[in-house]
Amino acid sequence: DLHWRARALCLAGDVLTTTNGYAAQFYPGTPSIDLATPTKLDIDQAATGVDLRLSPGPISRVRGTLTDPAGKPPDRTTLTLTVDARSGGIQTEPVRTTSSEDGTFVFNNVAPGEYVVQATGMGFPGPGANVPFANQFVAAPVTVGGGDPPPLRLTLARGGRLLGRV
C-alpha cells in the first residue's frame, strides 16, 4: 500500500467562471500527465513536500445530444471522455457522464487537448435483425482549445458483424 499526501493550495482571490476553473493537475503542477514527475515509494513510505497550487486556468465544456438510430433520445446512457490515443499522451482514467432524458450531455472542467467522446447503449436492432436487442455504439473526436467546442450531435449505430474461422 503506497501512502503519500499532497496539499492543494488555492488563493481566496481566485475567480472561477464557466471558462476559468480548476482542471486536473499532476505533480509538480502540470495539467499534462506526460509532464508529471513520477515518485517511487516503498511499502509504508510517505512522500513529503508534494505541494500542488491550484490555479484557475482555461477550461471548457464538451456538450451535445445523443440519439438512437431512430432519432430519439435513448434511455439514460453513460458517455466517456478520454484523451485521444493519437495524441501520444499517457492515458488517464476516462471522465464519465450520463445523458439526460432528452439526450443532452455535458462534460465540465475540460482542459485544452484532443479527446474522444464515446457512448454504448442497447436498443432495437432494426428490421431484418435476428436478435431483439443489439449493442449500439458511437465515438467522435473533439478538440478543446480556447472556449467551448461546438455542440456534438451523436447518433448510436448498430455495430458490424464479423464472420470467420479461427
N, C-alpha and C positions, 0 to 999 in steps of 0.2 A: 504494500500500500504506500503510495507516494503522498507526502504531505508538504504543501507549500502554501504560503499566504501572499496575496497581492493586495496592496492597498490602492484604492482608486480615489484620487483627489479631484474635486471639481470646484470651481470658483462660484461664489454666490452671485456674481455679476454675469454669469454665462446666460445668454439669451437663446432660448430654444424656439424654433419656428417650424413650419412644415418643410422648409428647405434647409434648415440648420439644426442639427441634433447630434446625438451620440451614436456613431457607427461602431461596430465591433473593433476592438483593438487587441494587439498581440504584443508581448514583451519584446523590446523595450519601449513600446509606444508607437507602433506602426499599424496602419489599417490593413496591411498585407501580411498574411501568414508566411509568404515567401521571404519576407524580410525580418521575420521574428528570430530571436536568439534562442536556440534550444538550451534547455537546462536539464542536466542529468542528475538525478537524485538516487541515493541508495535507500534501501528499506529503512523506514523510521527516521529519515533525514528531513530536515526542514530547510527550505530555501529562505534566506533573509535578504532584505534590501531589494525586493522585487516591488517597485512602486510604479504605478501607471497613473498618469494625469489625464483624466477625461477632459477633452477639449471639444467643444462643438465644432463640427465640420459639415461639409456639404453632404446631404442625404437626399434621397428621392423616394417616391412611392412608385411601385410597379403595380398597376391595376388593370382590370379588364373584365371581360364577360366570358363565361364558359357555357356552351350549349351542347346538347346531344346531336346525333346526326339528323334528327327531325327538326332541329332549330329551337328546341325547348330547353329550359334550364334543367339539368339533371338534379337528382337528389343531392343533398349536400355532399360535395366531393372534395377530397384533400388534394391540394396542389403543393408542389415543392419548387423552390427557387434554389438552384445550385450554381456554383461557379462553372463557367463553360470550360470543359476539359481542353478545348482547343487553345485556350489562353495560356496553357502550360503551367498554370498556377496549382499549388497544392490544394487538394480538395478538402473543404471544411464540411462540417455537418450541414445538410440542407436545411433551409428555413421552410416551415410549413404553414399553410393557412387553409381555411375551408371556404368553399364558395357559399354564398348566401342563397336563400330560396329563389331569388331572381337570377341567379347565376353569376352575380358580380363577386369579385375577389380583390384583395389588396395585400401587398407586402409593404410594410412600413420600414423606415430607417435603413434603406438600402444604400450602401456606399457605391461610388462610381466603379464600373467594371463591366465585364462581359458575363452574362448569365444565361441559363436555360430554365424556362418555366415548363413544368410537366404536370399532367393530371391523368389519372387512371380511374375508370369507373365501370360499372356493369350496366348493361342496357339491352334492349331488344335488338337482335342482330339484323332484322330486316327481312324482306321477302326472300324465299328460297333457301333460307338457312335451316340446318338440321338440328339446331340447338335452341332452347327457349331464351337463354341469356348469353351474352358474349362480353368478353373484356373489350373495353374501348380505351383508347389512348390518344393523347395529343402532347406534342412538345414544340416549343417555339423559342428561338434565341431572342434575347433582349439586351440592348446596350444601354447602360445607365451612365450618363455624363452629367453635364450641368443642367439640372432641372428634371422634372418627371418625363419619362418617355411617353409617347402616345399610348392610349389605352389599347390593350391586346384584345383581339376577338378570336377566341379559341373554340374549335369545334371538335368534340370527341369523334373518333373514327374507329371502326372495327379493324382489328389487326389482320394481317395477311395470314395465309395458311401455307405452311411448308410441308411438302411430302417428299419422302426419300427413304433411303435404306442405309443403316449403319452396319 
